[in-house]
């Protein structure tokens, strides 16, 4: 299947524009979604020919578009915490990739809408709430005064997923429950997200607008939060 021949004018134009800076190839794959892998300005978009549509290809092209700005927050957090025995248990590769993906989605969603596509097709199951009250109620961060890394991991993931939801779902109860479970951690993650929403990716500057400084500020607060806590 030549996927490029099926693309509408808007997505084809974005593809042509990106190819001025990236080599972009397409590969059929038996998956229930589209995905993109980019390295050294070479990108491969994998797709299932039986379910692919313009919205899903546009979504992956927008991930490539964001690569122009070279921010590396998720991978920076992951690699930096590998030498910290407590935080390395919390910030595994999955969580760090998830944070970066959510950060991507926030920055690319306005451009997706500008292309004329509908909110419900931005991501799979786009209209569903991103975590449930039941999931949060089951979340126990401590057991016998020791913190559980996997629970802290989920706490951060749940909170980021709520903030990254592009649909106007109601999360007041979710947020209240999470804040009551661990107020300071809630504040640290919330401030991290809020700083990202204000961050100008198109004008990254090592002195005045640094993505690494944003990540380092969050990491410093996480280190201070966990320093004297017992971790199971």
Buried (B, 14 or more C-beta within 10 A) or exposed (E): EEBEEBBBEBBBEBBEEBEEEBEBEBEEBEEEBBBBEBEEEEBBBBBBEEEBBBBBBBBBBBBBBBBEEEBEBBBBBBEBBEEBEBBBBBBBEEBBEBBBBBBBBBBBBEBBEEBEBEBEBBBEEBEEBBBEEEEBEEBEBBEEEEBBBEBBBBBBBBBBBBBBBBEEEEBEEBBEBBBEBBEEBBEBBBEBBEBBEEBEBEEBEEEEBBBBBBBBBBBEBBBEBBEEEEBE
